[in-house]
Amino acid sequence: MNWCRLQYDCETYEDILTYAMNAEWPTDIKRPGSRKQFIPIPTELMKEPILGKLSKVCTEIAIMRLEPRSIFREHIDSKRFCSLTICLHESKSHTFILEPDVYMDDERKVVTNNCAFFEEPDYEPGGIYLLNTSRKHGVLNYSYEPRYSGFFTISKDIRYEDAKELLGELVL
């Protein structure tokens, strides 16, 4: 599996959601038409013990907003191998992680398959999830409301399996 839920929930996720819904969201200067935006999570919202522990091992902590009726296209993160996400609310959206769609045939030729299997994290509000972002993944927000989620980068160099081990030790 390319995702897992941490054993602890974020108990203050509603406070973070309220902040996100009332925040001013700047336009991405590099991509003015982008349907996704990021703002930092204020330190006063990071007081919960699990968030305090995560902030000590994370290099980036933000809230991501994905506009209504939009897609964060399938991609592989170039700057990291895995990420943490906090589900901030129930919404009509889906995150998907694709199984490899390139394989080797019997004659050892690389074949690209245009149909791939996918995994979908079973998000619940307040849940904290580790995602393997070295696999193709994306988000489909088919709601008429923005989708908000907590967005954490543990380290640019840590791989998914190593992050699972680190997070298991961190939260005990």
C-alpha positions as semicolon CSV with decimal commas, in nm:
position;residue;x (nm);y (nm);z (nm)
1;M;0,000;0,000;0,000
2;N;0,122;0,351;-0,080
3;W;-0,052;0,532;0,204
4;C;-0,120;0,479;0,573
5;R;-0,306;0,657;0,848
6;L;-0,114;0,756;1,160
7;Q;-0,251;0,622;1,484
8;Y;-0,322;0,973;1,617
9;D;-0,573;1,224;1,486
10;C;-0,542;1,600;1,476
11;E;-0,791;1,712;1,741
12;T;-0,772;2,077;1,638
13;Y;-0,840;2,022;1,266
14;E;-1,162;2,227;1,287
15;D;-0,962;2,531;1,407
16;I;-0,724;2,489;1,113
17;L;-1,020;2,455;0,873
18;T;-1,186;2,768;1,012
19;Y;-0,861;2,957;0,968
20;A;-0,827;2,827;0,611
21;M;-1,182;2,918;0,516
22;N;-1,136;3,277;0,643
23;A;-0,778;3,334;0,523
24;E;-0,671;3,547;0,232
25;W;-0,529;3,320;-0,036
26;P;-0,256;3,482;-0,246
27;T;-0,231;3,421;-0,617
28;D;0,063;3,204;-0,724
29;I;0,298;3,453;-0,892
30;K;0,468;3,184;-1,100
31;R;0,134;3,030;-1,207
32;P;-0,141;3,294;-1,181
33;G;-0,407;3,057;-1,318
34;S;-0,326;2,778;-1,072
35;R;-0,626;2,613;-0,907
36;K;-0,420;2,518;-0,599
37;Q;-0,278;2,753;-0,339
38;F;-0,074;2,724;-0,021
39;I;-0,049;2,929;0,298
40;P;0,152;2,852;0,612
41;I;-0,026;2,716;0,919
42;P;0,015;2,981;1,191
43;T;0,220;2,876;1,494
44;E;-0,071;2,933;1,730
45;L;-0,258;2,653;1,551
46;M;0,034;2,411;1,598
47;K;0,001;2,383;1,979
48;E;-0,155;2,036;1,979
49;P;0,107;1,778;2,093
50;I;0,101;1,567;1,772
51;L;0,139;1,880;1,555
52;G;0,423;2,000;1,777
53;K;0,604;1,669;1,730
54;L;0,546;1,676;1,353
55;S;0,669;2,034;1,326
56;K;1,006;1,924;1,468
57;V;1,065;1,680;1,180
58;C;0,892;1,867;0,895
59;T;1,058;2,115;0,664
60;E;0,734;2,256;0,523
61;I;0,400;2,299;0,698
62;A;0,111;2,455;0,510
63;I;-0,256;2,440;0,419
64;M;-0,343;2,355;0,062
65;R;-0,658;2,485;-0,101
66;L;-0,784;2,323;-0,421
67;E;-1,048;2,525;-0,602
68;P;-1,397;2,383;-0,661
69;R;-1,450;2,164;-0,967
70;S;-1,079;2,123;-1,035
71;I;-0,812;1,857;-1,070
72;F;-0,461;1,856;-0,929
73;R;-0,333;1,648;-1,219
74;E;-0,143;1,326;-1,176
75;H;0,220;1,390;-1,097
76;I;0,520;1,263;-0,904
77;D;0,663;1,503;-0,648
78;S;1,006;1,608;-0,766
79;K;1,113;1,761;-0,433
80;R;1,018;1,475;-0,199
81;F;0,940;1,105;-0,177
82;C;0,651;1,122;0,070
83;S;0,422;1,368;0,244
84;L;0,185;1,398;0,536
85;T;-0,170;1,519;0,488
86;I;-0,431;1,616;0,745
87;C;-0,787;1,577;0,626
88;L;-0,961;1,897;0,737
89;H;-1,319;1,821;0,631
90;E;-1,542;1,585;0,442
91;S;-1,569;1,689;0,082
92;K;-1,660;1,554;-0,254
93;S;-1,305;1,492;-0,362
94;H;-1,076;1,199;-0,418
95;T;-0,703;1,157;-0,379
96;F;-0,561;0,877;-0,589
97;I;-0,224;0,703;-0,604
98;L;-0,159;0,516;-0,927
99;E;0,013;0,183;-0,955
100;P;0,295;0,188;-1,208
101;D;0,159;0,210;-1,560
102;V;0,488;0,127;-1,729
103;Y;0,608;-0,230;-1,737
104;M;0,840;-0,465;-1,926
105;D;0,687;-0,714;-2,171
106;D;0,817;-1,069;-2,241
107;E;1,064;-0,935;-2,498
108;R;1,200;-0,687;-2,241
109;K;1,050;-0,388;-2,418
110;V;0,906;-0,105;-2,210
111;V;0,530;-0,083;-2,254
112;T;0,316;0,206;-2,133
113;N;-0,029;0,104;-2,025
114;N;-0,293;0,374;-2,064
115;C;-0,510;0,218;-1,793
116;A;-0,372;0,184;-1,440
117;F;-0,494;0,058;-1,104
118;F;-0,515;0,309;-0,821
119;E;-0,532;0,329;-0,445
120;E;-0,738;0,585;-0,262
121;P;-0,671;0,692;0,097
122;D;-0,982;0,652;0,310
123;Y;-0,984;1,009;0,443
124;E;-1,171;1,107;0,758
125;P;-1,169;1,459;0,909
126;G;-0,883;1,496;1,156
127;G;-0,698;1,193;1,018
128;I;-0,325;1,227;0,951
129;Y;-0,202;1,032;0,649
130;L;0,138;0,946;0,505
131;L;0,141;0,929;0,123
132;N;0,402;0,781;-0,107
133;T;0,442;1,076;-0,342
134;S;0,716;0,904;-0,540
135;R;0,421;0,733;-0,716
136;K;0,195;0,915;-0,957
137;H;-0,088;1,072;-0,763
138;G;-0,342;1,350;-0,789
139;V;-0,664;1,497;-0,651
140;L;-1,005;1,539;-0,809
141;N;-1,228;1,795;-0,637
142;Y;-1,571;1,761;-0,789
143;S;-1,735;1,964;-0,513
144;Y;-1,868;2,316;-0,561
145;E;-1,665;2,413;-0,252
146;P;-1,285;2,444;-0,211
147;R;-1,098;2,146;-0,064
148;Y;-0,863;2,223;0,225
149;S;-0,596;1,994;0,366
150;G;-0,292;2,015;0,589
151;F;0,029;1,972;0,389
152;F;0,356;1,859;0,552
153;T;0,694;1,771;0,403
154;I;0,897;1,551;0,638
155;S;1,226;1,572;0,452
156;K;1,315;1,589;0,088
157;D;1,530;1,277;0,113
158;I;1,331;1,040;0,333
159;R;1,156;0,755;0,154
160;Y;0,803;0,636;0,231
161;E;0,901;0,317;0,419
162;D;1,161;0,504;0,627
163;A;0,906;0,776;0,705
164;K;0,658;0,516;0,830
165;E;0,923;0,389;1,072
166;L;1,023;0,740;1,183
167;L;0,662;0,846;1,241
168;G;0,588;0,527;1,434
169;E;0,872;0,608;1,674
170;L;0,788;0,977;1,687
171;V;0,428;0,946;1,796
172;L;0,472;0,673;2,059
